Amino acid sequence: MTNDERTQWEVVAQALEETGDYRVVRKLRPVERYAKPDGEPTQLGVILDTETTGLDPQVDDVIELGMILFEYAPATGRIGRVVDTFDALRDPGRHIPAEITAMTHITDDMVRGRAIDAAAVEAFVARATVIIAHNAAFDRPFVEKQWSVFAAKPWGCSMSQVHWRDEGIATQKQELIALCMGFFYDAHRAENDCRALLHILASTLPVSGQPVLKPLLDHAMANDARIWAIAAPFDAKEALKVRGYRWSTGAGSDPKAWHVTVMADELEAELVFLDGIYGGDARTVVRVDLMSPLNRFSTRT
């Protein structure tokens, strides 16, 4: 499609939207700059996405690593320009499961003999002050297993560290958030997912009016605490669910218990709530794991 044709269709799209009966979702095209310099101090961040052979970082492996190095203002969350991009395929040394190929379109032939240069990854990431992924709890263990540089950086998560529901967006799935923000993209390839996440972070939240990146940074750079309500009374289940607690089946080092993660300055209030659940001093029963930006989302926690 030529630029003239694209302009003509954009006129049609705007006319449809102005009726109030239609909402047009546009395909994302790469953006190299979101805002011009305005004198605000800036830093560099990395948006990261992986495609893998499966869901378990203990037995599965990265087959594609995508990253975008971008400029941002920590004080406002305003995103400037794309500084650099990285995308590489990796041979996991075994057959890629059919369901992974169906989702990503990455085949055994595409990755055969491919390796990701560790020195190039380290040089790329070294420039960043923060790494952001959508579901960092998934991506971080995978990349830390392969490249030690990721263990030395603070991480943020655009899935869990933005209060999407408070902003009127009733989903945490990146593709659906994109649709809510008026665009779509070819998902499940690492660089495409990174481009889409950057576009989301540069967008304005519908209720608070902030750039999406701002509340994410506020949370990502603060300490928080995961509280495990061990042996909580059975009849407290509904109260815990309403409060935002989730059930853990006890995988790995995690206990079999209800749990919630709160920011460090909210810990005391949460313990007071649990005093009521246990009918006494909850501090003698619950387990609290304190987490910093350097170990949050890591299996090293």
Long-range contacts (C-beta under 8 A, 24 or more apart in sequence): 23-182, 24-182, 25-179, 25-182, 25-183, 25-184, 26-182, 26-183, 26-184, 27-183, 27-184, 27-185, 28-178, 28-183, 28-184, 28-185, 28-195, 28-196, 28-199, 30-195, 31-82, 31-195, 31-198, 31-199, 31-202, 32-81, 32-82, 33-80, 33-81, 33-82, 34-78, 34-79, 34-80, 34-81, 34-202, 35-78, 35-79, 35-80, 35-202, 36-80, 37-80, 38-78, 40-73, 40-75, 40-76, 40-78, 41-73, 41-74, 41-75, 42-71, 42-72, 42-73, 42-74, 42-80, 43-71, 43-72, 43-73, 43-74, 43-129, 43-130, 44-69, 44-70, 44-71, 44-72, 44-83, 44-127, 44-128, 44-129, 45-69, 45-70, 45-72, 45-128, 45-129, 45-130, 45-131, 45-132, 46-70, 46-124, 46-125, 46-128, 46-130, 46-131, 46-132, 46-153, 47-131, 47-132, 47-133, 47-194, 47-197, 47-198, 47-201, 48-131, 48-132, 48-133, 48-139, 48-143, 48-194, 49-133, 49-134, 49-139, 49-190, 49-191, 49-193, 49-194, 49-197, 50-138, 50-139, 50-142, 50-143, 50-190, 51-100, 51-104, 51-106, 51-188, 51-189, 51-190, 52-100, 52-142, 53-92, 53-94, 53-96, 53-97, 53-100, 54-97, 54-100, 55-138, 57-141, 57-142, 57-145, 57-299, 60-92, 60-142, 61-90, 61-92, 61-93, 61-142, 61-146, 62-90, 62-92, 62-116, 62-142, 62-143, 62-146, 63-89, 63-90, 63-91, 63-92, 63-96, 63-100, 63-104, 63-106, 63-111, 64-88, 64-89, 64-90, 64-104, 64-106, 64-189, 64-190, 65-90, 65-116, 65-121, 65-143, 65-190, 66-189, 66-190, 66-191, 66-192, 66-193, 66-194, 67-124, 67-125, 67-194, 68-191, 68-194, 68-195, 68-198, 69-124, 69-127, 69-128, 70-198, 72-213, 74-217, 76-211, 76-214, 77-201, 77-210, 77-211, 77-212, 77-213, 77-214, 77-215, 77-216, 77-217, 78-211, 78-213, 79-198, 79-201, 79-202, 79-211, 79-213, 82-198, 83-127, 84-124, 85-191, 85-194, 86-120, 86-121, 86-124, 87-190, 87-191, 88-114, 88-116, 88-117, 88-120, 89-114, 89-116, 90-114, 90-115, 90-116, 91-115, 103-188, 104-188, 104-189, 105-188, 105-189, 106-189, 116-146, 118-146, 118-147, 121-147, 121-149, 122-147, 122-149, 125-149, 125-150, 125-153, 128-153, 129-153, 129-154, 130-154, 130-155, 130-156, 130-217, 130-220, 130-221, 130-293, 131-155, 131-156, 132-156, 132-157, 132-158, 132-197, 132-201, 132-216, 132-220, 133-157, 133-158, 133-197, 134-158, 134-159, 134-174, 134-193, 134-197, 135-159, 135-160, 136-160, 136-296, 136-297, 137-297, 140-297, 140-298, 141-297, 141-298, 141-299, 144-298, 144-299, 144-300, 151-294, 151-298, 151-300, 152-294, 153-294, 154-220, 154-221, 154-292, 154-293, 154-294, 155-220, 155-293, 155-294, 155-296, 155-297, 155-298, 156-216, 156-217, 156-219, 156-220, 156-221, 156-293, 157-216, 157-220, 157-297, 158-197, 158-200, 158-201, 158-212, 158-216, 160-261, 161-215, 161-216, 161-219, 161-220, 162-205, 162-212, 162-215, 162-216, 162-219, 163-215, 166-207, 166-208, 167-205, 167-206, 167-207, 167-208, 168-206, 168-207, 169-206, 174-200, 219-263, 220-293, 221-293, 222-263, 222-264, 222-265, 222-293, 223-263, 223-264, 223-290, 223-291, 223-292, 223-293, 224-261, 224-262, 224-263, 224-264, 224-290, 224-291, 224-296, 225-261, 225-262, 225-263, 225-264, 225-267, 225-270, 225-288, 225-289, 225-290, 225-291, 226-259, 226-260, 226-261, 226-288, 226-289, 226-291, 227-259, 227-260, 227-261, 227-262, 227-267, 227-270, 227-271, 227-274, 227-286, 227-287, 227-288, 228-254, 228-255, 228-257, 228-258, 228-259, 228-286, 228-287, 228-288, 228-289, 229-257, 229-258, 229-259, 229-260, 229-274, 229-277, 229-282, 229-285, 229-286, 230-255, 230-257, 230-285, 230-286, 230-287, 231-257, 231-285, 232-257, 232-258, 232-277, 232-278, 233-277, 233-278, 233-279, 236-277, 239-277, 240-277, 243-273, 252-299, 255-287, 257-287, 261-291, 264-290
